[in-house]
Amino acid sequence: MDDWSQAWFDAIERVANDFEDFCTEIGENLEAIATELQTELTRDLESWLDEWMSQDWLGDESFAVTATFQLDLLDLDFSFDRAIADPEAPFAKRLAATAEHQPACVGCRHYHGYVYGGNLLVCGMHPYGWSGDICPDWQTAER
């Protein structure tokens, strides 16, 4: 009986280790592909911008593009680390509850305050906020 259960647990452990190795390999491959893509896009974009900026628009030097476009491609960060560290950063913006904005929610533990697609989600109980000064579901934010 011990041999059967030990063999079972050994098989499960091997599957888990193989899956972990597989996921690690996929992550490394995706990182390499993203780096290669970033390099190619940067090179192509710089080439296109150089060509575009060198054109004499309408043959008139006074009409030539005089504005300087500063495109710091090194600041473009396609790493996965930043997305994992704060996954809501590019998508949601948080608004704090103040005396002027959602006064019934100031200091409440249920206050969410993130804007999604232009819509503010105040909390789960009152998605659009409480219209009065005292919310019946208000609880102290414990930190």
N, C-alpha and C positions, 0 to 999 in steps of 0.2 A: 504494500500500500504506500509506503514511503517513497519508493522508487517512482511510482506513477505520479504522485503529487510533485515531487522534486523535478521530474522531467517536464511536467506541465508548467511550473514556474520558470524553469530554465528557458523553455520555448517562448513564453511571454516576454521574458527579459531580453532574449535575442531579437524578437520582433520590435520591441521598444527601442533597443539600441540601433537596429537597422533603420527604423523610421527617423530617429534623431539624426543619424548620419545622412540620410536622404534629404531631410529638411535643411541641414547645414550646407550640403552641396548645392541645393537649389538656391539658397540665399547667396552663396558665393558667386554662383553663375549669374544671378540677377544683378548683383553689384557690379560684376565685370561688364555685363551688357549695358547697364546704365552709364557706366564710366565711358565706354566706347561711344555710346549714343551722344553723350554730352560733348565729347571731343569732336565728333563729326559735325554736330549741330553748331558748335562754337565756330569751327573753321568755316563752314558754309555761310553762317550769318556774318562773320567778319568780312569774308570775301564779297558778299552781296552789298554790305554797307560801304565798303571801300569803293566798289564800282559805282554805287548810287551817288555817293558824295563827290566823286570825281567828275560827274557829268556837268556840262555847261547847259543849264536849263534855259531853253529858248534862245540860245546864242547870245544872251545879254548878260554881261558880267555883273551888272547891278542886280539882276534878278537871280543870280546864282545863289545857291543855298549857302547862307552865311551862318546859320545857326549851327552850333556845335552839339552833336549828339554824343553824349558820353555814356557808353554802354559798357559797364564793367562786368564782363562775362565771368570773371573770377568769383563774383559775389553770387552767381547762380549756384545754388547748392542743391544737388539732386540726391543727397545722401538720405538713407533711410533712417538714420539716427534721429534727425530732427523731427521727422514725421511720427516716429514712435514715442519720442519724449513728450510731445504735445500734439496729439492727433486732432484736436479741435481748432488749433491755431489758424489754419487757413480758411476754416469754414464758419466759425462762430465768434461773435464778439460779445463780451460781457458788459452789461451796464449795472452799475452799483445802485442800490436803493438809497435814495436821498430824501430830504424833506420836500423837495420839489417833484421828484420822480418816484412814484410808488412809496409814499410815506408810511403806509400801513405795514410795509415789508421791512423797514429798517431794523436790522438786528435779528431777523427771523431765520431760523435754521432751515426752513423750507424754501427760502428765496433762491431761485435759480438764476434768472436775469440774463440768459444768453439770447442773442438774436440769431435766428435761423431763417435764411432766405428773406430777410427784411421783417420778420415777425418775432416779436419779443415773447418768450416763454417765461412768465413770471414765476409760477410754481405749479406743482402737480394738482393741487386742489383748486387753484384759481388761475388758469392759464393766461387770462388777460389782466389779472391783478384784481385787487379788492377796491371797490369804489369809495368806501368810507375811510375813516381815520383809524379804526380799530378792527383788525381782522379776527374773526372767531377762531381761526386755526393757528394763530401766531404762537410760536414757541421760541424760547431763547436759544440763540446759536451757541452750542457748546464747542469749544475749541480745545 
